[in-house]
Each structure stands twice: as C-alpha cells, then as structure tokens.
C-alpha cells in the first residue's frame, strides 16, 4: 500500500511531464505541495508577488514552448495572480495554475481567506472568463486525472491558461495507489488542412493580382516560419505582421512590410488596403493592428477577399467577413498550401518592382529611427535608447518589453536581428509584464542576453522582479526608460485635452519625481547604473552584457510620443466623433 500523500503524487506526476520549474508564492493552503517539491528535481522559483510569479511563468512558457506552471494560495494569492494569468491567456500562452483552497469540509462557512461574501465560495469563478478550463478538485482520486486534463487542455488547440483548484486538506490525504499518475498522450496530433481547401487557397493566391500574407503571434514553430518565407518568396507576395508576429520573419526580409494599424506606416497600408486577396494566418485582427476595423485606413474587406486560417474556430470571421475560412494548425496549413501552389506553378513568380519598393520603405523607417537616435540631447530621446541598445546587444539577445514606447517603438522601428527575439504583452497590454517575464525568459535561456526594456511606470509596478532575478542568479538587464510619467497616456491626454493631469509623477511640491532605480537594484544585490550623459548608456550596456549579473539601468528619457501614422478610434472618441452606427 502506498504511503505517498496526494501532494507527493502530484509532484511525481509533474516530474513525469517534464516540468522543470514551478513559479509562485507560499501560503498556508499550498505548503504541503511545497514540502513535496523540496526533495524533487523540480525547482521552485519564489516571487514576492503573485503577479510577478505569473509573468515569470508566462515568460518561461513563451521562450520554451512548454507550459509554465504557477502555484498560488487561496483568496488574495490567486487574486493577485489574475492579471498575469489573463495576460498569458489573451496571448495564447500555455499556463497551468495550481491553487490551494480552504479545507473542503469548511466550504461556505467563510474560513480564513475564503472568497465568499455575496455568493457561496467558488474562487475558480474569478478565472472562468479567460481560462480555457477550470477544475475544482473534489476527491483525491480525481487529482491525477484532472492534472493530466489540465496539461492536455493548456497545450492543445489554441494554447491557453487553465486552473486546478485543490482544497488544502486533499493534498495531505493518502494518494490512491491505483491512480498511476495519468501519463500524457505520447503523440500530440494537430488538425491539418484538407486537400480541396488547400487547392482552393492556392488557386486564389495564384490568380490574385495584389495578394498579401498577414501573420500573427500564432506562427511560432520554426519549420512553419521557414515554410511561410518559402511560399512568399515563390509567389513574390508581400508580408505584414501583427504586433505579436514581429520576429517570425526577419526584419531584413525583402518582402516584409512591417506592422499595420495604429503604429503602422502608410507604405504598409497602401498594400493592406489595396490587396485583392489576403491570406491571414494565426491572427485575430486586433483593434490596434486593424485601425479600429475602419476600412479607410488598413483593411478593406470587401472588396479585398479574406482567407483566414486559425486553430481557434471562434476567430474565423470574428472581425471581418471571410471568403475562405479554415480551422487548422497554421504550420501544417502553410505546408499544404505551398505544396498545392508548387503543383500548379513550379517556377517562381516575379512581380516587377515589388521587392525594391518594399525594401525602400523599410529602409526609410529604420534610417529615420537611426537619424532620430544620433542626437546628444539629454534626457535621451527614445530613438537614441533603441539605437544604443541595438548596437550594444548580441544578435541573439531577447527583448522583453512592457507597454508604451518600449513596446510600440520596438515593434515599429527597431530592426530586430534574425536570431533575436521580441516578447511583449499583446492582448492585455499589461503594464508590469516586462520585468518579471524577463526573469522567466532568462531562466529558460540562461546563456542568452535578456533585456527587460520597460518604462518607469512598468518598473515601479513590478519591483519584485529584481530580487527574484538576484535570487535565481538570472542576469537580466532591466533598462528603465525613465520619463517620470505614464508617458503614452500623458501624451494622449495632452493631445486630446491640453494637459496630462494624473499621468505624471511628481513630489509633494509638484516637481518631477522618480525613485532611484539604480540604487534600488544595488539594494537588491544587482548592479546599478545611473545614466547621466548621452555617452554613458552605451558604456553601461556593454558593461552589463559582459558582467552577466542582474543589472538595473536608470535612463532619463524625454516624454516623446511614438509616431502613430495609422488610426485608433479612441482619438475620435475624445474628439467627439463616433463611427456610423454608434449610439
């Protein structure tokens, strides 16, 4: 007869699934599981706040492609993690959240920290709007099956977040000796594209005069990315990417237009508006990427014909009418389309002047950014910060951004090297994502240079990331673009209302205020750099890269808006203009 507890059996099951790290915080409802993790090869990454733990687990999952595992505590613990878990969910990141709950036999009596006021206790309800599935474990006998279902659900179809909620008393009960740990299926099958649909799409691309391929963050597998490039090159089709798709095709590629939408460029919009056939791959046509779905600016369906392929049927036709829709794994779909195209046309197609025009437009973007970054003004212009960063980092560095100039400016005008990686919060656009997510990325890739490129607002929101990096020996470089404000919103308010009240950081006398982030880093055991002159940033970056220690760089920056050549309806709203049909 087994003497293992359910907690010990659960840890053994996690080991069998290849889990290497569990991120989280302790609480009285999960210490039985922590105790079982102690002798295990699984490493527990402790955070000082549950949101930091969730973002770190998210960063780890984005970098590895494997599910991140997050452990939280009842009530305030799991509620603190909501923002981080929702961020992962909205970006289709696989995350398994394990939460301790009050004892099963006290449910509804409002024991310590139970979520129960106007309804009977059900803390899982808090996660239902964004999780693929939540489980409330009722019996020890069900724990192994539920855990297997959780990992399967998080990683299949459209990846996402799941919650396994376990009453604390179940973790200390004897495990069912017959449960067997529930191994995951050995083969993870994915739906491909049927031949008739692949042939129909191939015919549409071949007959189009002005085709365009638009891809999003779901294009993750390296083989799928290579197939996409080969298909575009064979038919000489221009490519555009969503915010989340940046980096899937190298910025230097001669067919890559860049990003459309609010932060997109007119040269890109000439192609998106003028395309007669658009093949959309693993993208949801988010509002900012689609100029609030107003046809005068970015996408024009119809008369453009939309072919949309996504693993999630809910995304097909959500925002635009679809001519051909297919629910399929995007990598398998691209391979099938490419094969059908080559059967019909073995010789590559050439569109005179296309590549030259695309290349000229892209050069103009990058050259304008470099020119703006050459000045020695101080505080630094954001383009200067990005320029120095690009020159100082190795080509395989990973940039993990927050929101504001660090996200939008990088997506728009930072020339990402082919081996580089760009990780950003897309769906939720979460301030505070960058610092902690970068720690998870660094844990996943200990040999690569990882930079958390964040504003002072985002850094202030996730200060626990610095001690977490120090404790884990993760040499993250936290580069704080410090304009002493929530700069993007301050600019938006100033342009709409003439002032930026409530968006800028000031002391009691109304003077600009900022914590000393470099000294904060040093107090945590990291290296600290305060940039005081234009030339000091490059030197500090070079030093931080070479030292391979956690480092915080405090970089004074002017509050300068990101160029927005596209359209976003919020500006119309503030001006009192509303789209047709609004009331």
Number of C-alpha atoms within 10 A of each C-alpha: 8 10 12 16 19 24 26 22 25 21 23 17 20 24 16 13 15 11 18 15 21 24 25 30 25 19 17 12 21 24 17 21 23 21 13 19 21 12 10 16 12 17 14 20 21 19 23 16 19 29 28 33 33 36 35 34 37 34 31 28 22 25 19 13 15 17 24 30 28 28 29 29 28 24 18 14 21 28 19 18 24 17 21 25 32 23 23 30 25 18 23 21 28 30 31 29 26 24 26 28 30 26 16 15 9 12 17 16 11 14 12 11 13 21 24 16 9 6 8 13 16 15 20 19 11 14 20 14 10 18 23 19 18 21 18 18 20 13 12 22 17 13 28 23 16 19 24 18 17 23 22 19 20 26 21 14 19 20 24 25 32 29 25 21 26 26 24 23 18 23 24 16 15 18 23 20 13 9 14 11 21 16 14 15 9 6 6 9 10 13 13 19 21 13 14 10 17 22 20 15 22 21 15 20 23 16 12 14 13 17 25 25 22 24 30 22 20 23 22 17 12 12 12 19 19 15 19 26 20 15 21 20 18 18 20 21 23 25 28 26 25 25 31 23 23 24 22 24 23 18 19 15 18 19 24 25 28 29 25 31 29 22 23 29 22 16 17 24 22 14 21 29 18 18 23 22 26 26 20 23 27 27 24 25 23 17 17 19 25 25 23 21 22 16 13 11 22 27 28 20 21 14 12 20 21 24 22 25 26 25 23 16 15 10 18 23 18 11 14 18 16 17 15 17 20 22 20 22 24 28 24 17 26 25 21 21 25 22 18 20 23 15 12 12 14 10 10 12 14 13 11 9 8 15 19 12 15 22 16 13 19 25 14 13 17 16 13 13 21 18 12 14 19 14 13 12 13 13 17 24 21 25 25 22 21 22 21 20 20 17 12 18 19 15 16 15 19 24 26 27 30 28 24 22 25 26 26 23 19 22 25 23 26 21 21 23 17 15 12 18 18 20 24 27 25 19 18 15 16 18 22 28 34 33 37 33 32 34 37 34 31 27 25 20 16 16 12 20 23 27 28 27 28 27 33 25 25 24 27 17 16 20 19 20 29 29 21 25 28 20 16 17 17 26 27 32 30 31 28 25 27 27 24 21 23 22 24 18 16 20 20 18 18 14 13 16 12 10 13 18 11 12 19 18 18 14 9 7 7 9 10 13 15 17 13 12 24 22 18 17 23 16 13 17 17 24 21 24 25 17 19 14 14 20 11 14 25 19 15 19 21 16 14 24 22 10 12 17 18 30 30 27 25 25 28 25 22 18 21 15 17 21 15 14 15 21 24 21 18 14 15 13 12 14 11 8 12 14 11 6 5 6 5
